[in-house]
Amino acid sequence: MDTSVSPRSVTGRLDVHPRGFGFLTVQTPGSPEVLSAFVPPPDLNPYFAGDVVTATVTAGADGRWSASQLSLVERPRTQVYGEVVLRKGAPLLRVDREVANADWVLDPAGAQVQAGDAVVARIDEGKVVLLYRVEAGEDRSLERVIARHGLRKDFSEEAVEEARGARAVPHAVGARRDLRDVPTVTVDAPSTRDIDDAISVLPAGPDGALRLLVSIADVGEYVKQGTALDAEARERATSVYLAGRVLPMLPEALSSHWLSLVQGEERLCLTVELRIDPQGRVTAADVYESVIRSWARLNYDEVAAFLDRGEVSAPMEPVREVMPWFRLAAARLAVARAARGGMEFARDEARFTFDQATGELSGLVSEKPTSAHAMIERFMVAANEAIAGWMLARGLPGVYRVHEQPDPLRVADLNAFAETSGFAAGFGRELTPLALAAFDRQIAGAVAEPALRSVLRRSLGPSRYTVKPGPHFGLAAPLYLHFTSPIRRYADLAVHRTLKGYLQGRRDFVDEDPGMEALAVHINAKARASTRAENDRHRELEARWMAGHVGKQFPARVTRVRPFGLVAQLDGMLVEGVVPTDALSGGPFRPDARELSLVGKERTFTVGMPVTVKVTSTDEQLGRIELALAR
């Protein structure tokens, strides 16, 4: 962006800061450069976060931009969450401060509202109109996050009826391959209801090669293009997993029942069959429509008990003869994957628990991935890679999952982070998959491993969907896509439809189909919104939980540096909080150019540095935990 041209007219999107001001973000077409212009509170009053506006931007003497003369171009947001306030007897809505900085006139639509009521309202020409009131006892945090990110809670009546009618689709074998007599299992958490993947293994023959079968629910057989059900799924693009609530991509009648690969029931699938040689190489892949019957529903803990100690649980008895072959398949894939590098994506996760009777938050549990998680991850990654190669070899357009190699600046950041954390990285100017794997192995089992992995993933950057084939750096995969979760990801469903069309004789596919690329852009946007919603919900619940820990001290590690302070993750709790800059002695402080260090006159804080902190305050609505250095 050329800062010598000022003032100038631009079009951009608004972000709202909880303190009342905002920023106008302008993306230059065809360029990675982004202009961010400050919007003062009075100019922001008539707008919501996400509004597209035109404005005049001016560069100050310090090079910072400010925006004025805003004019609305587009308002994607349709609903807001807020709490009712009365002013001279008239109801106003104090909108979620992440969405708007002003109170808006509320039309109660004939309902009675009182000060303090939490409501969701639709936006309508300079006012907001009541849609529904959040009932007493319901989780306001959850409603706030759902409205903030424009998530859909309910399905249209037409979509629900179509989901119910899907039961009329017969489970005829026809031209499908009949796998009902092949020992097949599912491995999930006990609470999982939308089971979309099952695994089978055929023992090794004289050449030592075994065959791994990954069977995925045939969602495309039930969710047809052009239907109301498909329109809903496409708009949502992904299931959203908010702690205490799941917003599924498909109605529960399908996702948790008729499509789910439940034990003992016949289900239609798409199966990819992988031939894995003794060196762990996938030397051949075949894809076909199938009918399966799950012989056993297993959970991660009991599969890990078998993999680690040879224990056979009661549910595992019907398939105990094939379990060692699953272990061999996982081991072979692990060896091959280790030889090419990349990083393990299974990680420690923080899970909130809720009281079943009251729905109140009851705990925060740190869950570590097991050997069973690693096995299933390897199987799914292998299936996704195989499908990507199979489709490209036949000239089929796919929604590929691409992850770019980090640039030299990011590599330098990672080197500095590793050194501060007490590890030697030695990446050089270019980070390779094998160097990444070596660092990944170094930090495995470290006390601060969760914090280190958090910084590592952020430094590597996000992956994205695109119709243009490309490598996935983090997995060290030459080609990758998503095939294994069509119940909860539309990208997978799009891949299934292309596969089914080809298997049924279609040959008129367009290379790098523009329609498929437009779909990829849409899915990327929805995936980002989903991730932001899940993160916001997580932070708000963290703040609620940590309200009971104010005054307590914890060992922690700096995971980010910001102008406003240090972000630190508490060891063993996967909880992040902020140490404000003005609470640090030895200032004033300023971040360095790459925001890797917060530099003061007397001391410097760097990403990766261990610290001891005390919880000083929490704010659930802002999802904020404030910390202070304990020493």
Buried (B, 14 or more C-beta within 10 A) or exposed (E): BEEEEEBBEBBBBBBBBBEBBBBBEBBEEEEEEEBBBBBEEEBBEBBBBBBBBBBBBBBEEEEEBBBBEBEEEEEEBEBBBBBBBEEEEEBBBBBBBBBBBBBBEBBBEEEEBEEEBBBBBBBEEEBBBBBEBBEEEEBBBBBBBBBBBBBBEEBBEEBBBBBEEBEEEEEEBEEBBEBBEBBBBBBBEEEBBBBBBBBBBBEBEEEEBBBBBBBBBBBBBBBEEEBBBBBBBBEBBBBBBBBBBBBBBBBBBBBBBBBBBBBEEEBBBBBBBBBBBEEBBBEEBBBBBBBBBBBBBBBBEBBBBBBEEEEEBEBBEEBEEBBBBBBBBBBBBBEBBBEEBBBBBBBBEBEBEBEEEEEEBEEBEEBEBBBBBBBBBBBBBBBBBBBBBBBBEEEBBBBBBBBBBBEEEBBBBBBBBBBBBBBEBEBEEEBBBBBBBBBBEBBEEBEBBBBBBBBBBBBBBEBBBBBEBBBBBBBBBBBBBBBBBBBBBBBBBBBBBBBBBBEEEEEEBEEEBEEBBEBBEBBBEBBEBBBEBBEBBBBBBBBBBBBEBEEEBBBBBBBBBEEEBBBBBBBBBBBBBBBBBEBBEEBEBEBEEEEBBBBBEEEBBBBBBBBBBBBBBBEBBBBBBBBBBBE
